[in-house]
């Protein structure tokens, strides 16, 4: 119990920790690579332990690697190097539409292709001494990307932890068949009438809320810290999603189930008990089906439920965040 309290106090987002993170971040390499379709993809690396596996952090929608500075710092404190990617269309990577605030992608598999190029081509050339393979930690949309990457490409990923993965998007209470029909119809009409992507109904350039309104995290200090980050660097901002992004996300969800037998590595799923962003039921169904074909994934066919937590487990109150970090580290240590 004493050790748990000690770890918790070290992870609390104090002014001293914020200063330590800033010092740590000065040693992180921030750079980019260009894809085959001429898209600039930003990423950050903290590589200094070639003798141990590193952790690939795959962020969620609208996030930048800059948001993950605290997590990279905490993982470094646990002895793990890390690399974090900014997905195409968000963060510091290239945007696609005349309105750079639109959350858009042409094909969802492009996210996995970018991850493949980074891990299989860019990093081996940049850090040839790092030959111990990697673990992967993927959040929300990043979970959907990570799973698809693992289905599509040969890789050296030893184990995966999913945090609130976007197995399916929450339909907001509408029947799934109706939501899918609206998305497909709108996307088709958009392609017929315009070469410019349209926002889905109710989506716009504005994608902000007050702390009281937000359903992403209970931690007010972390929420305000991210708000200040995006205020200081407005180029990081991203608004709502387009019809095509949603259509592609649904297609990816279907593909994850169709190719589920290709996921043969150890996989742990962390689920937010008070989820409002993605579909927890879809996570549970996926976990059970995955365990049926891969006994090393989703032990007992269930996710690890962090009761009371909101969607962003690694940006939550310490009482929830510590559980997510402890489970992740334990999972990776089990599969070194």
Buried (B, 14 or more C-beta within 10 A) or exposed (E): EEEEEEBBEBBEBEEEBBEBBEEBBEEBEBEBBEBEEEBBBBBBBBBEBEEEBBBBBBBBBBBBBBBBBBBBBBBBEBEBBBBBBBBBBBBBBBBBBEBBBBBBBBEBBBBBBBBBBBBEEBBBEBBEEBEBBBBBBBBBBBBBBBBBBBBBBEBEBBBBBBBBBBBBBBBEEEEEEEBBEBBBEBBEEBBEEEEEBBBBEEBEEEBEEEBEEBBBBBBEBBBEBBBEBBEEEEEBBBBBBBBBBBBBBBBBBEBBBEBBEBBEBBBBBBBBEBBEBBBBEBBBBBBBBBBEEBEBBBBEBBBBBBEEBBBBBBBBBBEBBBBBBBBBBEBBEEBE
